[in-house]
C-alpha cells in the first residue's frame, strides 16, 4: 500500500473518531434534556434544546467532513465513493486500520441506538409535559371536565368527583 493510501486511511480514521466524540456529546445532551424534562423544569427546557441543537449542527458539520475524507480515500484507491463503507473498510483495509474501522463501526451502531432511544424518550416526555400543561390550563380556565385518576390509574370523569385534597387516594 502506498503512503498516500495510508495517509487517507489515517485521515478517515481520525475523522471518524471525532465524529464518535460528537455523537457521545449529543447523547450526553439528550440525556441532560431528558433529565430536565423528567424533573418538570420547564424554564430550562429551551436552554437544553438549544444545547442539543448546537451539538446536532456540529454533527452535521462532522458528517460533511467525513464525506470529504471518504471522497479523498475513494479517489486514492480508485473505488466508487458509495462503496467506501465501514464494512468495506473492515474487510479491505490493512492493520491497524482494519481494527480501528471495526471499532468505529461497533461504536457507531451502539451510539445510533442510544441516540435514537434518548430522542424517543425526550419526545415522549415532551408530549406528556404538553398534555399535562393543557390539562392543567383547561381545569384552571374552566374547560371540559378532565376527571381525576384513581390509584389504579383509571380516569373518572363526570363532574361528580373533584379532587379536594392533594394526598387523597380515590
N, C-alpha and C positions, 0 to 999 in steps of 0.2 A: 504494500500500500504506500502510495506517495505521501510525502509530508503534507501536501495540500489537503488530502483526504482527512488526515489526522487532525489538521487544524480545523476543518469544517466539522468533524465529529466532536472535537473538544468544544467548539463554539456552541454547537447544538446542545450538547450535554449541559453546559453551563447555563444556557438559556432556559432549558427545561428545569434546572434546579431553581432558578429564580422564579419561574412560573409556579413551581410547587410551593415555594415560600409565600407567594402571593395568595395562593389558594388556602394555605393554612391560616393566613391572616384574615382572609374572607370568612373562613369557618369560625374563627375567633369572634369576629364582629357579628356574625349571625347568632352565635350563642349569646353574646353580650346583649344583642337586641331581644332575643327570646327571654332573657332574664328580666329585662326592663318591662317587656310586655306581661310576663307572668306576675311580676310584682305590682302590676297595675299602676305603674308610674307614668301616666300619660304625658306629663310635662317633659320627660326625657325621650319619648318615642321619636320626635322629629330629629333630634341630635343623633340618636342611634341609627336611624335610617339614612341620614346624611353620611355618616361614617361608613355604613355598608356600601352606599353608592360610590363613595370615594374609592374604596377598595375595588369595587366592580370596574370602575374606569381604569384603574391600574392593571387589572386582569386583562381587560380588552387591549390595552397597550402592549402587555406581555404577549398576548396572542399574535398581535401584528409582528412583534419582534421575532417570535418563534416561526411564523410563516416565512419571514425573510431568511432566517437561518436554514430552514428546510429547503427553500428555493436555492440557496447557495450550495448546499450539500448535493441536491439533486443535479445541479449543473456540473458540479465537480466529479460526480461519479457516473454521469450520463444516464440517469434514470428519470422517468417522468415524476414530477413533483408529487402527484397524488399517490404514488407508490411508496413514498417515504413516510411510513407509519412506525409507531413504536414496535409493533410486531415484526415488521420488516427489518428494522434496525437490530432487534434482538437476534434474529436469525442470520443477519448478514454481517454485522459489524464484528471486528476482531476485539479481543480482550484488550484493555479493561472496559472498553465502551459497551460491549455486549451486556456485561453485568450492570453497568450504570443505567443503560436503557431499560433493562428488565426491572430494576428497582424503580425507575421513574414510572414505568407502565403500572406497576403494582400500586405505587403511591397515588397516582392519578385516579386509578379505579376506586380506591378506598376513599379518597378525598371527594370524588364526584358523588359517591353515595352519601357521604356525611353532609356535604353541602346541600344536596337535594333534600335530605331529611330535615335539616335545620331550616331550610326555606319553607318546607311544608308545615313544620311546627309553627313557624312565625306567622304564616298565613292563617293557620287555624286560630292561633291566639289573637291575632289582629281582628279576625272576623268575630270571634267571641266578644272581644272588647267593644267592637262597634255595636253588636247586638245588645250587650248589657247596657251600653250608653243609651241606645234607642229605647230599651225597655224602661230605664230609669226616667228619661225625659218624658216618655209617654205617660208614666204614672204621675210625675210632678206636674205636667201640663194638663192633666185630666183626660188623657187619651183613653183608648179602649182598655177594658179590664184585662190585664195580663195574667192575673191569678197569682197563686203562690205555689211553691214546691213543697211536697211532703218530704218526710225523712227518707222515703223510698225513691225520691227523685221524680215522682209524677206531678204534673201540674194540675191545680184545681182552679177553675175559673167560675165566674157566675156572679161575682159581686158579693156573695154571702160570706165569703171567707176573706178577711183582710188581715194582714199581719199587724198585731198591736205591740208585740214585744220582739226585739231582735233575737232573743235567745229562746223563743218559744218553738217547740217542735210539734208539728201537727201530726 
